[in-house]
Amino acid sequence: MSSVCFYFQVHQPYRLRRFTYFDTSKKFDYFDDGKNGAILRKVAKNCYLPTNELMLKLIKKYNGAFRIAYSITVVAMEQFKAYSPETLDSFKRLADTGCVEIIGETSYHSLSDVYNPQEFKAQVALHADLMHREFCAVPRVFRNTELIYSYAVGRLVA
């Protein structure tokens, strides 16, 4: 029988506030928290929650023979905690089955490997720490942003 591995990349970018020239001297957050919350809750309701429920049913139906992998950015995790904790709980329920692999990546879905190897290493370590804290998982597989790969990236990850 052939094996298929479903892999899901989970990322929710922060939305920026609208700025004009006259806003440059004011001090306030760069991100639009209202829009971030509204979009995250909508995506959670229409995508993450129903999909995670289906994945959990399939894992149970096939007695653990159905397996999946997730790569979840720190940015997505922060927004789940802030705007939709039930979504984070749904990912934890999946991880608790033992049939879900948590994949390592950069914290912010960034291109740090291209510009700053030290920042890249710091982001990978931050991501691994959060995955361990939230899911008791130690990533054994790594995926880089937009699946960018080079021998330099491989050496940094190793």
N, C-alpha and C positions, 0 to 999 in steps of 0.2 A: 504494500500500500504506500502511495506517495505521501510525503509530509509537506504541509504548507505552514509557514509561520506568518501569522498576521502581525504586522508591526504598525503601531499608531504613534504619530508624533503629535504631542499636545503642547500648543503654545498660544497664548493670548497676549498680544502686544498692548502696551499702555498707549492710550490715545492722548495726544498733546492738546493743550488748550489753544484757543485761537489767540494770536498775539499781533499787535500792531507796533509800529515804531514807538508810540507813546507809552507802551507797557514796559519798555526796557529799564526804566528807573524804579519800577515798582517791584516789591519783593513778594512773590507768591509762587505757589506750586506750578510747575510746568505741565502737569498732567491734569486731564479732565476727569476727575473722580466720578462725577455723575454719569458721564458717557461710559467710562470703564465699567462701572457697576451695572448699568443698563444692558450693555452689550454682553458682558459675562453672564448675567442671569438669563438672557435670551438664548445664548449659545448653549448654556448648561441645560436649560429646559428642553430645547429642540434637538440637541446633539449628544452632549456628554452623558446626561442621566439616562436617556432611553438606550443609548448604545451600550453603556456599561451594564445596564440591567440585562440586555440581550446577551452580552458576553458572559455574564455570570450564569445565566440560564444554560448556555451552551457548555460551559465548563462542568456544571452539575449534570447535565444530560449525558455527557460523554465521559463521566467519571474521571475527569482529569486528563483524558486523552486529547482534549482541545486545549491548546496553549496559545498565548498571545504575548506580545512584547510592547511595552510603552516607554516612550521617551517624553518626559514631562519637564518643561522648563521651570526654573525657580519663579520666573515672572508669572506663569500660569498658577503655580502653587500659591503665591502671595495673593493673587486675585480670588482664588477659590476660598482661601481662608477669610478674606475680607467680605466677599459678596455672595458666596454660595458654598458654605461649609458642607452641605449635603453632597456636593459634587466631590469634594476631597474625600469624604467618607466612602463614596461609591468606588473610588479608586483604591482605597484601603481595603475594602471588602474583596475586591478583585485580587489584590496582592496577597491577602491572607489565604487565598485558595492554594497557593503554592504552584499555580499554573500560569503565573504572570511573571515575566522577566522585566525588571526595571533597567533601562538602558541609560548609560551615562552620556552626558553632553555638556555644553557650556551653560552656565546659569541663565544667561540672558538671550540665548539664540543669537549670539554675536559672531562677528568675524574677527575676534581677538587674535586668533592664530595667525592671521595675515599681518597684523601690525605689532603685536606685543606678546612674545612668548610667556613672559612672567604673568601678565594679565590672563592669558589663556589658562595657564596652570592654576592660577587662583580661582578662576571661574569653574574649572572642572572639579577642583577640590571642594568648593562651596556647594556645587550641585551634588556631589557624592555624599557630603555630610548631611544635606537635607534629605536625600533619598534614604539614607540610613536612619535618620531620626523619625521620619514620617512613615516609612514602609518596612523598616528593619531590613533593608536591601542594600547589598554592596554591588554596584554595577560591575559586570564582568565584560560587557560589550560597550563600545563607544560609538556614537554617531556624531559627526560634526555638523555644524550649521550648513544647511543646503547640501549635505553629504559631501562637502569639500574634503578632499584627501590629497595628501602629498607625503613623501617619506618624512619630511620635517614634522608634520602633524603626527604621524605614526610614532616617531621617536619621542615627541613630547608626551603623548598619551601613555606610551610604554613606561 
